[in-house]
Amino acid sequence: MNAAKILIVDDEANIRLMLRTALRTSGYDVIEAGDGREAIRMIEHDAPDLVVLDVSMPVLDGMGVLRELRTMKVSPKPRVVVLTAFGSIPLAVQATRLGAVDFLEKPISPDELRMAVESALSESSMVLKPDKTDEDVAGGHTAILERACDALRMSRVTDAETLLMKAADLAQSDPFYFNLLGALYETQSQWRLAKKFYGRAMTLDKHYLPPQHNMRRIYELEQWGRSSKPIFLGDETEVRLAELVRHKK
């Protein structure tokens, strides 16, 4: 019997029922909240180990809960897995920036939920990242991504993160953006999130090579604990190669 306590936060009763059923059959102790404000009270008084948090809710939405959680005095803070509507990648990116360890896009299956919860509970800690100050960057999202790529290449991870968060709303259909996000999280050893973003890049462009290389790299790391492959950021050489492959089709 798994004694971990999980708080489900969603304003839709039928969604809570599905989540509750899936988790209780796996032996978790499940409690529920119907909005963000109620969730904050339960985090303070019931000390859940993990929160499954819907983003879109009345009273206080999921992003509001994540922001309040950053300043709460509870210790240890619960890990958070967020639920987003299908295609709401900018929100998912923002949620991971605010400290969520994973995100799931609705609709989700019970097995997907259980795998995400098990993985989140096995994480050593939840790292809450500070807010970044927004500033205008000339040249559109392509210029931002190029700067983020340069920052990652020079191991300036914080600078790269700042730039990628600025590009979130503009670059949600750009596989280059999602490959860089995957690389960002891989440098932080957050392989589950890295694989999600690499996978999104591959979905957007099946001929784009960098995320394919990076997926194989993570597979080798998970299977054998080592890989001779570098992280492919999608720089000019790889982009040109991907374009050549696309033109042959």
C-alpha positions in Angstrom: 0.0 0.0 0.0 1.4 3.3 -1.0 1.0 5.9 1.8 1.7 9.0 -0.3 -1.0 11.6 0.0 -2.2 13.3 -3.2 -4.3 16.4 -3.5 -6.5 16.6 -6.7 -7.5 20.1 -7.6 -10.0 20.5 -10.4 -13.3 22.4 -10.6 -15.0 19.6 -12.6 -16.4 16.9 -10.4 -16.3 14.2 -13.2 -12.6 14.9 -13.7 -11.9 14.6 -10.0 -13.8 11.3 -10.0 -11.6 9.9 -12.8 -8.4 11.1 -11.1 -9.5 9.9 -7.7 -10.5 6.4 -9.0 -7.2 6.0 -10.9 -5.1 6.9 -7.9 -6.9 5.1 -5.2 -6.8 1.9 -7.1 -3.0 2.3 -6.9 -3.1 2.7 -3.2 -2.6 6.4 -2.8 -4.4 8.5 -0.1 -6.4 11.0 -2.2 -8.0 14.2 -1.0 -9.7 16.8 -3.2 -10.3 20.5 -3.7 -12.7 22.2 -6.2 -10.8 25.4 -6.6 -7.4 27.0 -6.1 -8.2 28.8 -2.9 -9.5 25.6 -1.2 -6.3 23.8 -2.5 -4.1 26.4 -0.7 -6.0 25.7 2.6 -5.6 22.0 2.2 -1.9 22.3 1.4 -1.4 24.2 4.6 -3.5 21.8 6.8 -3.3 18.4 5.1 0.3 18.3 4.0 -0.1 16.4 0.7 3.0 14.9 -0.9 1.9 15.8 -4.4 -0.7 18.0 -6.0 -2.4 17.2 -9.3 -3.4 20.7 -10.3 -5.7 21.9 -13.1 -4.6 25.2 -14.6 -8.0 26.6 -15.6 -10.2 27.1 -12.5 -12.4 29.8 -10.9 -11.6 31.7 -7.7 -7.8 31.0 -8.0 -6.4 29.3 -11.0 -3.5 26.8 -11.2 -0.9 29.4 -11.9 -2.1 31.4 -8.9 -1.7 28.3 -6.7 1.8 27.8 -8.0 2.7 31.4 -7.2 1.3 31.2 -3.7 3.0 27.9 -3.1 6.3 29.6 -3.7 5.9 31.8 -0.6 4.1 29.4 1.7 5.9 28.3 4.9 5.0 24.6 4.6 7.9 22.2 4.5 8.5 20.2 2.6 6.5 21.7 -0.2 4.5 19.2 -2.3 5.5 18.4 -5.8 3.1 19.5 -8.4 1.8 17.9 -11.7 -0.3 20.3 -13.7 -3.2 19.5 -16.0 -3.6 21.7 -19.1 -6.1 21.7 -22.0 -4.8 20.1 -25.1 -2.4 22.4 -27.0 -1.9 24.8 -24.1 1.9 24.5 -24.3 2.7 28.1 -23.2 0.8 27.5 -20.0 2.6 24.2 -19.4 5.9 26.0 -19.9 4.9 28.7 -17.5 3.9 26.1 -15.0 7.2 24.3 -15.1 8.9 27.7 -14.7 6.9 28.2 -11.5 7.9 24.8 -10.1 5.7 22.1 -11.5 7.7 18.9 -12.0 5.5 17.6 -14.9 2.5 18.5 -17.0 -0.3 16.4 -18.6 -2.5 17.5 -21.4 -6.2 16.6 -21.2 -7.7 14.2 -21.9 -5.4 11.9 -20.0 -5.7 8.1 -19.4 -5.5 6.6 -15.9 -2.2 4.9 -16.9 -0.7 8.2 -18.0 -1.7 9.8 -14.7 -0.3 7.0 -12.6 3.0 7.0 -14.5 3.3 10.8 -14.0 2.5 10.6 -10.3 4.9 7.8 -9.7 7.7 9.7 -11.6 6.9 13.0 -9.7 7.0 11.3 -6.3 10.4 9.7 -7.1 11.9 13.1 -7.9 14.5 14.2 -5.3 13.1 17.7 -4.9 11.0 20.4 -6.6 13.0 23.3 -7.7 11.0 26.6 -7.6 12.5 29.0 -10.1 12.4 32.8 -9.5 10.2 34.9 -11.7 12.0 36.7 -14.5 11.6 40.3 -15.4 10.0 40.7 -18.9 11.9 43.0 -21.3 11.3 43.7 -25.0 13.6 41.8 -27.4 13.8 43.1 -31.0 13.7 40.7 -33.9 10.7 38.5 -33.0 10.8 35.0 -31.5 13.4 33.7 -34.0 16.0 36.2 -32.7 15.1 35.2 -29.1 15.6 31.5 -29.9 18.9 32.1 -31.5 20.1 34.0 -28.4 18.7 31.1 -26.2 20.6 28.6 -28.4 23.8 30.6 -27.9 23.3 30.9 -24.2 22.8 27.1 -23.9 25.9 26.5 -26.0 27.9 28.6 -23.5 26.3 26.9 -20.5 24.4 30.1 -19.5 21.4 28.1 -18.4 19.6 30.9 -16.5 19.9 33.2 -19.5 18.6 30.5 -21.8 15.6 29.9 -19.6 14.8 33.6 -19.4 14.8 33.9 -23.2 12.8 30.7 -23.8 10.1 31.8 -21.4 9.7 35.1 -23.3 9.3 33.1 -26.6 6.6 30.8 -25.2 3.5 32.6 -26.6 5.1 33.3 -30.0 6.9 30.0 -30.8 4.4 27.3 -29.9 4.4 26.0 -33.5 8.2 26.1 -33.9 10.1 22.8 -33.4 13.3 24.6 -32.8 11.8 26.2 -29.7 10.6 22.8 -28.3 14.0 21.2 -29.0 15.7 24.0 -27.1 13.2 23.6 -24.2 14.1 19.9 -24.2 17.8 20.7 -24.1 17.2 23.2 -21.2 15.5 20.5 -19.1 18.0 17.9 -20.0 20.8 20.1 -18.7 18.9 20.1 -15.4 18.6 16.2 -15.5 14.8 16.6 -15.8 14.6 13.8 -18.5 10.8 13.3 -18.4 10.2 17.0 -19.3 13.0 16.9 -21.8 11.5 13.9 -23.6 8.1 15.6 -23.7 9.5 18.7 -25.3 11.6 16.7 -27.7 8.6 14.7 -28.6 6.6 17.9 -29.3 9.3 19.1 -31.6 9.2 15.8 -33.5 5.4 16.0 -33.8 5.6 19.4 -35.3 8.2 18.4 -37.9 9.0 14.7 -38.3 12.0 15.6 -40.5 13.6 17.9 -38.0 16.7 16.0 -36.9 18.0 17.5 -33.5 15.1 16.2 -31.3 15.5 12.7 -32.9 19.2 12.7 -32.0 18.4 13.9 -28.5 15.7 11.3 -27.9 18.2 8.6 -28.8 20.7 10.2 -26.4 18.3 10.1 -23.5 17.4 6.5 -24.4 21.1 5.5 -24.1 21.5 7.4 -20.9 18.4 5.7 -19.4 19.5 2.2 -20.6 23.2 2.3 -20.1 24.0 5.3 -18.0 26.1 6.9 -20.7 26.0 8.2 -24.2 28.6 9.4 -26.7 26.1 11.7 -28.4 26.1 15.4 -27.7 23.0 17.5 -27.1 21.8 18.8 -30.5 20.6 22.4 -30.0 19.4 22.8 -33.6 22.1 25.2 -34.7 22.7 26.2 -38.3 24.3 23.0 -39.5 21.5 20.7 -38.2 18.8 23.1 -39.5 20.2 23.1 -43.0 20.5 19.3 -42.9 16.8 19.0 -41.8 15.8 21.4 -44.7 17.6 19.2 -47.2 15.8 16.1 -46.0 12.5 17.9 -46.2 13.1 19.1 -49.8 13.8 15.5 -50.9 10.4 14.4 -49.8 
